[in-house]
Amino acid sequence: MDAYDVAIVGAGPGGLAAAIKAKELGLSFVVLEKGESILQGIIDTYPGGKKVYPTIPKGASEIFPSPDLEPANEPVEVYVDKVRNNLAAHDIDVRLGEDAHELIQEEKRFQVVTSQGSYTCASVILAFGKSIPRDLGIYGEATHVRRRLDDPDQFIGNASLVIGGGNAAADIVAALSRAKRTAEDGSSVYWAHRRGQFRVDKEVARDLGEEILLGGNIRILHEAVPRIGEMDANGVNRLLIGIHDVEVADGIRVHRGLSFPMQHVIACIGMQGPAAVFEKLGLELITSDKITGKKPKSGKQGARFIMLDSQLQTSTEGIYAIGAAISPAYASVDDVGSLARSKHSDLIYSAASDGIKVVEAIAERRNV
Ligand SMILES: Cc1cc2nc3c(=O)[nH]c(=O)nc-3n(C[C@H](O)[C@H](O)[C@H](O)COP(=O)(O)OP(=O)(O)OC[C@H]3O[C@@H](n4cnc5c(N)ncnc54)[C@H](O)[C@@H]3O)c2cc1C
């Protein structure tokens, strides 16, 4: 197929508002969502039953930018269903399970590379929110590693690996162990952390201790470092985790490691802000001291902001960033190159408004 006018990364309120506008303006587009549902970011972060408020940012118009996405104080589950029906009525298709991890620039086009394929487009809208799992930092890809535990029973019958040194990882280790023990499954739960010590609260440690005493098969790996993600000869994506590394002689080192099928690995290593992702995509960021002129406190690096023009276009022409990914602030560059810190509220309203604004700019550029 020819290049899309626009590829939209993320099916949150920002990405969906952009898609609805693109459809209305007759642009060709593809929406790429890494989760299993539209609004996955909301599903993952809102507590069950939470009401979704139609909050309007200070000073903004009372008219909600995209009626299809306007919340009505309903529980989140009802909101998600409502938006799903509205999208279907517009005949908008979202490609699920597409984790976008690379952007390749080719003359006047881009390739958005995802876990499932690659999409050629003239413009890209980055609407990936800010709940972004921290990178494992391995050589190769980790896209098949899970980031949360949906159903412990899926791990029964196979040794599993949990990576991370905090409470969330410990909870998952205990839940997996409990599920395996109840099912009388002897396979182990390996728990790995790159440091020598785990950092968990007393209550969490007590639950884990209890699980071990009850016969849980938990194996602890200290100073275990994820190293390589690769596909084996049988087509299985595997993660190699280094567990022992000694120098024997003349600069020769002996490495020991364990290799797990990625589908049995859960990495619970926290979230990172979108700055790291923008940087990985080669987009320009600027530290707060460069905007304010104030030096950061000694030893501290100032916060980093994505640089955007008045149309929310990044330093690379054709790539735009919107929504929660640019909240609570970004560095706005005006036509003469002056920089200012622009506050941006983290609301459904703002994300939807950004999506519409950016698609209008893309349509205008295309028609010039
Ligand atoms: C607990 C909580 C309660 C809130 N309550 C309200 C409220 O009541 N009213 C309100 O107006 N706002 C509320 N907000 C804020 C609101 O949810 C956000 O402002 C809004 O969801 C931002 O939309 P977005 O599209 O920018 O990002 P998100 O909603 O985060 O959507 C981003 C999407 O991109 C996907 N994605 C991420 N990375 C990739 C990738 N690499 N490839 C493909 N897809 C990717 C994610 O899975 C996600 O679906 C709340 C926020 C939180 C955390």
The ligand as a Gaussian input file, in Angstrom:
#p B3LYP/6-31G(d) Opt

LIG

0 1
 C       -5.819000       7.630000      37.739000
 C       -6.121000       8.683000      36.691000
 C       -7.365000       9.261000      36.667000
 C       -7.660000      10.251000      35.705000
 N       -8.923000      10.779000      35.648000
 C       -9.241000      11.682000      34.676000
 C      -10.584000      12.193000      34.554000
 O      -11.476000      11.817000      35.307000
 N      -10.830000      13.106000      33.554000
 C       -9.843000      13.550000      32.700000
 O      -10.116000      14.385000      31.831000
 N       -8.566000      13.060000      32.777000
 C       -8.247000      12.138000      33.737000
 N       -6.966000      11.624000      33.800000
 C       -5.986000      12.019000      32.771000
 C       -6.301000      11.383000      31.403000
 O       -6.550000       9.997000      31.555000
 C       -5.133000      11.596000      30.438000
 O       -4.887000      12.979000      30.319000
 C       -5.442000      11.023000      29.043000
 O       -5.690000       9.639000      29.118000
 C       -4.268000      11.307000      28.111000
 O       -4.562000      10.770000      26.856000
 P       -3.394000      10.324000      25.851000
 O       -4.076000       9.823000      24.630000
 O       -2.434000      11.429000      25.704000
 O       -2.606000       9.184000      26.624000
 P       -3.079000       7.756000      27.165000
 O       -4.491000       7.766000      27.599000
 O       -2.038000       7.350000      28.148000
 O       -2.989000       6.815000      25.892000
 C       -1.769000       6.453000      25.307000
 C       -1.951000       5.123000      24.576000
 O       -0.758000       4.834000      23.851000
 C       -0.449000       3.467000      24.000000
 N        0.994000       3.317000      23.787000
 C        2.006000       3.656000      24.637000
 N        3.200000       3.385000      24.083000
 C        2.928000       2.871000      22.850000
 C        3.761000       2.372000      21.803000
 N        5.094000       2.367000      21.918000
 N        3.172000       1.878000      20.688000
 C        1.801000       1.875000      20.556000
 N        0.978000       2.317000      21.534000
 C        1.532000       2.819000      22.658000
 C       -0.904000       3.122000      25.413000
 O       -1.136000       1.730000      25.561000
 C       -2.187000       3.951000      25.533000
 O       -3.336000       3.246000      25.137000
 C       -6.656000      10.667000      34.771000
 C       -5.389000      10.070000      34.804000
 C       -5.117000       9.086000      35.762000
 C       -3.743000       8.450000      35.793000

